[in-house]
């Protein structure tokens, strides 16, 4: 006899799981970006940052749900150190925040560096410094080979130099607050409030240290692994997302009248 099993429509989460999910979501304060300034020049950068913010919130909510499951299983309120599996999930929030900063700022450079180099005094100064260094050779003021390549470029010398400048700025991943500070200079940002957040040993710099410890060292110590607190991870992620939004907003404002959001 052939037994036929009728396919049933998914009934959604079982009641117990649904209750735990509601418990995890109750009181969860999602990380929110500062209000964006709408501009065609920054749309792509803004979408990348929004995706990173959503990913970080998903991680933090997943950790809360895992804790809710543990509380239900153990029949008691669990406090203190997270389980190893929860710590691994939590670590990804720092990685996502750092990746979002990197992706958003690189896209901002691609879409904004040309008009900024033409309109911002600071951005133009940094661009001219790059051009002088790029054309120089170790044994002479000018490299004739590089100069020839630039002068004979199909799209013209100016476009070629700007393309090389863009590749120079976006070639490496951003792994320190000092590198973000350099990007700010290239984008013509001299806002003291933003630049102060990029100081050595500031919160953003601490985020990068944590990110590098996770990505490059797996948070390993001589014995065991580094412990991470949810509150610390939230602070690191929030700082990375907020600073990136402030940089995007500054560029959007500097490039002229912002386009109304739709």
C-alpha positions in Angstrom: 0.0 0.0 0.0 1.3 3.4 -0.9 0.7 5.9 1.9 -0.1 9.4 0.7 0.7 12.3 3.0 -1.4 15.3 2.3 0.6 18.5 2.1 -0.5 21.0 4.7 -0.3 24.8 4.3 2.3 26.4 6.6 0.6 27.5 9.8 3.3 30.0 10.6 5.3 29.9 13.8 4.1 27.5 16.5 2.5 29.2 19.4 5.4 28.8 21.8 7.9 30.1 19.2 5.6 33.0 18.3 5.4 33.9 22.0 9.2 33.9 22.3 9.6 36.0 19.2 7.1 38.6 20.6 9.1 38.5 23.9 12.3 39.2 22.1 10.8 42.0 20.0 9.1 43.6 23.0 11.2 46.5 24.2 13.8 46.0 21.4 15.1 49.4 20.5 16.3 49.3 16.9 19.4 51.3 15.9 18.1 54.2 13.8 20.1 56.4 11.4 20.0 60.2 11.7 17.6 61.8 9.3 19.1 61.6 5.8 19.4 64.6 3.4 18.0 63.6 0.1 20.2 64.1 -3.0 20.8 62.3 -6.2 24.5 62.3 -5.5 24.2 60.2 -2.4 21.3 57.8 -3.2 23.5 54.7 -3.7 25.5 55.4 -0.6 22.4 55.9 1.4 20.9 52.6 0.2 24.0 50.7 1.2 24.0 52.3 4.7 20.3 51.5 5.2 21.0 47.9 4.3 23.8 47.7 6.8 21.6 49.2 9.5 18.9 46.6 8.8 21.5 43.8 9.0 22.8 45.0 12.3 19.3 45.2 13.8 18.6 41.7 12.5 21.7 40.4 14.3 20.8 42.1 17.6 17.2 40.9 17.4 18.4 37.3 16.7 20.6 37.4 19.9 17.6 38.6 21.9 15.5 35.8 20.5 18.2 33.2 21.3 18.3 34.5 24.9 14.5 34.2 25.1 14.7 30.6 24.0 17.3 29.9 26.7 15.2 31.5 29.3 12.2 29.3 28.3 14.3 26.1 28.3 16.1 26.8 31.6 12.9 28.1 33.2 14.8 31.0 34.7 16.1 34.5 34.0 19.5 34.1 32.4 21.9 37.0 32.9 25.5 37.7 32.4 27.8 36.1 29.8 26.3 35.1 26.5 26.6 31.5 25.2 29.4 31.0 22.7 26.9 30.6 19.8 25.3 33.9 20.8 28.6 35.6 21.0 29.5 34.5 17.4 26.2 35.9 16.2 26.8 39.1 18.1 30.3 39.6 16.6 28.7 39.8 13.2 27.0 43.0 14.1 30.4 44.7 14.3 31.4 43.2 11.0 28.2 44.3 9.3 28.5 47.9 10.7 32.1 48.2 9.5 31.2 46.7 6.1 28.3 49.2 5.8 30.6 52.1 6.5 33.1 50.9 4.0 30.6 50.2 1.2 28.7 53.5 1.7 31.7 55.7 1.8 33.3 54.1 -1.2 30.1 54.6 -3.2 29.9 58.2 -1.9 33.4 58.8 -3.3 32.4 57.3 -6.7 29.4 59.5 -7.1 30.6 62.7 -5.5 34.4 63.1 -5.9 34.2 64.8 -9.3 31.8 67.7 -8.3 33.5 68.1 -4.9 36.9 68.4 -6.4 35.6 71.2 -8.5 33.6 73.1 -5.8 35.2 72.4 -2.4 38.5 74.2 -1.5 39.6 71.4 0.8 38.6 68.6 -1.6 40.4 70.4 -4.5 43.5 70.8 -2.4 43.6 67.1 -1.6 43.0 66.2 -5.2 45.9 68.4 -6.4 48.1 66.9 -3.8 47.3 63.5 -5.1 48.0 64.6 -8.7 51.4 66.0 -7.8 52.3 62.8 -6.0 50.9 60.5 -8.7 52.8 62.2 -11.5 56.1 62.2 -9.5 58.9 59.7 -10.0 61.5 58.5 -7.5 64.3 60.0 -9.5 62.7 63.1 -11.0 59.9 65.7 -10.4 57.7 64.1 -13.1 57.3 60.6 -14.3 57.3 60.9 -18.1 55.6 57.5 -18.4 52.7 58.3 -16.2 52.4 61.8 -17.7 52.2 60.2 -21.2 49.5 57.8 -20.1 47.4 60.6 -18.6 47.8 63.0 -21.6 46.9 60.3 -24.1 43.9 58.9 -22.2 40.8 58.4 -24.3 38.5 60.4 -22.1 41.0 63.2 -21.6 43.6 64.0 -18.9 41.2 65.4 -16.3 38.9 62.4 -16.5 41.8 60.0 -16.3 43.3 61.7 -13.3 39.9 61.7 -11.5 39.5 58.0 -12.3 42.9 57.3 -10.8 42.1 59.4 -7.8 38.8 57.5 -7.3 40.6 54.1 -7.5 43.3 55.4 -5.1 40.6 56.3 -2.5 38.5 53.2 -2.9 41.2 50.6 -3.5 41.7 49.5 0.1 39.1 48.7 2.8 38.6 51.2 5.5 40.1 49.7 8.7 40.7 52.7 11.0 39.2 56.0 12.0 42.3 57.7 10.5 41.4 56.3 7.1 37.9 57.6 7.4 39.4 61.0 8.4 41.4 60.9 5.1 38.2 60.2 3.2 36.5 63.1 4.9 39.4 65.4 3.7 39.0 64.1 0.2 35.3 64.8 0.3 35.9 68.3 1.6 34.4 67.8 5.0 35.8 70.1 7.6 32.9 69.9 10.1 34.5 69.9 13.5 31.7 67.7 15.0 32.4 65.0 12.5 36.1 65.2 12.6 36.2 65.0 16.4 34.4 61.6 16.2 37.4 60.3 14.1 40.0 61.0 16.7 42.4 58.2 17.8 40.9 56.0 20.6 37.5 57.5 20.0 34.4 55.3 19.8 34.7 54.8 16.0 38.4 53.9 16.3 37.5 51.4 19.0 34.9 49.9 16.7 37.6 49.4 14.1 39.9 47.7 16.6 37.1 45.3 17.6 36.2 44.7 13.9 39.9 43.9 13.1 40.2 41.6 16.2 37.1 39.7 14.9 37.9 39.6 11.2 41.6 39.0 11.4 42.0 37.2 14.7 38.6 35.5 15.3 38.6 37.3 18.7 41.2 34.7 19.9 43.4 35.3 22.9 46.2 33.2 24.2 43.6 31.3 26.1 40.0 31.4 24.9 38.3 34.2 23.1 37.4 37.8 23.9 34.0 38.3 25.4 31.7 40.9 23.9 28.9 42.7 25.7 25.7 43.5 23.8 25.8 47.1 25.1 29.4 47.6 23.7 28.5 46.1 20.4 25.4 48.3 20.1 27.6 51.4 20.9 30.2 50.4 18.3 27.6 49.7 15.6 25.6 52.8 16.3 28.7 55.0 16.1 29.8 53.5 12.7 26.3 54.0 11.2 25.8 57.5 12.6 29.2 58.8 11.5 28.6 57.5 8.0 25.2 59.1 7.9 26.6 62.4 9.0 29.3 62.2 6.3 26.7 61.4 3.6 24.5 64.3 4.8 27.4 66.7 4.7 28.2 65.8 1.1 24.5 65.9 0.1 24.2 69.4 1.5 27.6 70.6 0.0 26.6 69.6 -3.5 23.7 71.9 -3.6 19.9 72.0 -3.1 18.9 68.6 -1.9 16.2 66.7 -3.9 13.0 66.2 -2.0 12.5 62.7 -0.8 9.8 60.7 -2.4 
